[in-house]
Amino acid sequence: MTAQHRTARPLPGRGRLAPARAAAIALVTMLAGLAGLPGPAAAQQEVVRDTYGAWNVRCAEGTETCVMQQVGKGAEGNDVLEMRIRKIEGVNAPDGEAIPAAIQILAPLGVLLPAGVRVQVDGNEVRSAPFEVCAAGGCVVRQPMSEAFLNEMKAGSTAKVTLIAAPQNEVVISISLSGFTRAFGNIDP
């Protein structure tokens, strides 16, 4: 059975949005520093501190506030999406599970919003998440990452990110996980 026919599981912690859950997501988003959409202004204020395999560690200029980042390329070699991961600490999901990181995926305008984004690391479980907001720079998915999902990415070789471009064209972008563990180990919460 292909990934597109599998039942996609929400990214950890996604589902019916109860008040406690909404508060936890708001807290993760605030702590993760992912409130703004990346764009030209953000790029001018960030510098690449290090590169580990396919991952850049980008820091706000003059600070140690860093994220790990990779740009996913389309079949023609064009930039299609951006994945960012920020380490966080001291935040738990409503079920008490620690949330070690937050993930942000920026996709271009023109994606089919109800379809959201699906992420599959190697042959593991498919996870899905809805788009949160669209602005001039693109459409954003922001989610807390469970320890299990983070460990899949650390042990994996490729994350397949699937989105639907209008009109109903499935686009699968491969994100290399080469250097993921080292990059994650070199960013601070």
C-alpha positions in Angstrom: 0.0 0.0 0.0 1.4 3.4 -0.9 1.8 6.2 1.6 -1.0 8.2 -0.1 -3.5 5.3 0.7 -2.4 4.9 4.3 -4.5 6.5 7.1 -2.5 9.4 8.2 -2.1 9.9 11.9 -2.0 13.5 13.2 1.3 14.8 14.2 1.7 14.0 17.9 -0.9 15.8 20.0 -3.1 16.9 17.1 -6.8 16.1 17.1 -9.8 17.7 18.8 -8.7 21.1 20.2 -9.7 21.2 23.8 -9.0 24.4 25.8 -6.0 22.8 27.6 -4.6 21.6 24.3 -5.1 25.0 22.7 -3.2 26.6 25.6 -0.4 24.1 25.3 -0.1 24.8 21.5 -0.1 28.5 22.1 2.6 28.1 24.8 4.8 25.9 22.5 4.4 28.4 19.7 5.4 31.2 22.0 8.3 29.4 23.5 9.5 28.1 20.1 9.7 31.6 18.8 7.8 30.6 15.7 5.2 33.3 15.8 6.4 35.2 12.8 6.4 33.9 9.3 9.9 33.6 7.7 10.4 36.0 4.8 13.0 38.4 3.5 13.0 40.4 6.7 13.6 37.3 8.8 16.4 36.1 6.5 18.2 39.4 6.8 18.2 39.1 10.6 19.5 35.5 10.7 23.0 34.2 10.0 24.0 30.6 9.3 26.2 29.6 12.3 26.9 26.0 11.3 26.0 23.4 8.7 25.6 19.7 9.6 25.0 17.5 6.6 21.9 18.9 4.9 20.9 21.1 7.9 21.8 24.7 8.6 21.8 26.1 12.1 20.5 29.6 11.7 20.7 32.2 14.5 19.2 35.5 15.1 22.0 38.0 14.4 24.0 38.7 17.6 22.3 36.1 19.7 22.4 32.4 20.4 18.7 32.0 19.5 18.9 29.4 16.8 16.9 27.0 14.8 17.9 24.2 12.5 16.6 24.7 8.9 16.5 23.0 5.5 15.0 24.1 2.2 13.2 21.3 0.3 13.8 21.3 -3.4 11.3 20.4 -6.1 11.9 18.0 -9.1 13.3 21.0 -11.1 15.6 22.0 -8.3 13.5 25.0 -7.2 12.9 25.8 -3.5 9.5 24.4 -2.6 9.3 24.4 1.2 11.3 25.2 4.3 11.4 23.0 7.4 12.6 24.5 10.7 13.0 22.8 14.1 13.6 24.6 17.4 14.6 22.8 20.6 12.4 23.6 23.6 12.4 22.5 27.2 10.1 22.6 30.2 6.9 22.2 28.1 4.6 19.2 28.4 1.6 18.2 26.3 -1.8 18.0 28.2 -1.1 14.2 28.7 2.1 15.1 30.5 4.4 13.9 27.7 7.5 16.2 27.4 7.7 18.2 24.2 11.3 18.5 23.2 11.0 20.4 20.0 8.6 22.3 17.7 8.5 22.0 13.9 7.5 24.6 11.3 6.9 23.9 7.7 6.5 26.8 5.3 4.9 25.8 1.9 4.2 28.1 -1.0 0.9 29.8 -1.7 -1.3 27.7 -3.9 -1.4 24.6 -1.7 -4.7 22.9 -1.0 -5.3 24.0 2.6 -7.8 21.3 3.7 -5.2 18.6 2.8 -2.6 20.0 5.2 0.8 18.4 5.2 1.9 14.8 5.6 5.3 13.8 6.9 6.8 10.3 6.8 10.2 9.4 8.0 11.6 6.4 6.0 8.9 3.7 6.1 7.5 4.8 9.5 4.0 6.1 10.3 2.6 8.9 8.2 1.9 12.0 10.3 -0.4 14.9 9.2 -1.0 18.4 10.3 -3.2 21.2 9.1 -2.0 24.6 7.7 -2.3 27.2 10.4 -2.1 30.4 8.5 -1.2 31.8 5.0 0.5 35.1 4.4 2.5 36.7 1.6 5.5 34.4 2.3 3.5 31.2 2.1 1.4 28.8 4.3 2.6 27.5 7.6 2.2 24.4 9.6 3.5 24.7 13.2 3.4 21.7 15.6 5.0 20.4 18.8 7.1 17.3 18.2 6.9 14.3 20.4 10.0 12.5 21.6 9.0 9.5 19.4 8.8 11.7 16.3 12.0 13.4 17.1 13.8 10.1 17.5 12.4 8.9 14.2 14.0 11.9 12.5 17.3 11.4 14.4 17.5 7.7 13.3 16.1 8.2 9.8 17.6 9.0 6.4 14.8 10.9 4.6 11.6 12.6 5.6 9.0 12.7 2.8 6.8 15.9 3.0 3.6 15.6 1.0 1.3 18.5 0.1 -1.3 19.0 -2.5 -0.9 21.8 -5.0 -3.9 23.2 -6.7 -5.6 21.6 -8.6 -5.1 18.3 -6.8 -1.5 17.6 -7.7 0.4 15.7 -5.0 3.9 17.1 -4.4 6.4 15.0 -2.4 9.5 16.7 -1.2 12.4 14.7 0.2 14.1 16.3 3.2 17.5 14.7 4.0 18.0 13.8 7.6 21.8 13.7 7.1 23.3 15.8 10.0 19.9 16.0 11.8 21.1 14.6 15.1 24.3 16.8 15.1 22.3 19.9 14.2 19.7 19.3 16.9 22.5 18.7 19.4 24.0 22.1 18.6 21.0 24.3 19.2 19.9 25.5 22.6 16.3 25.8 23.8 
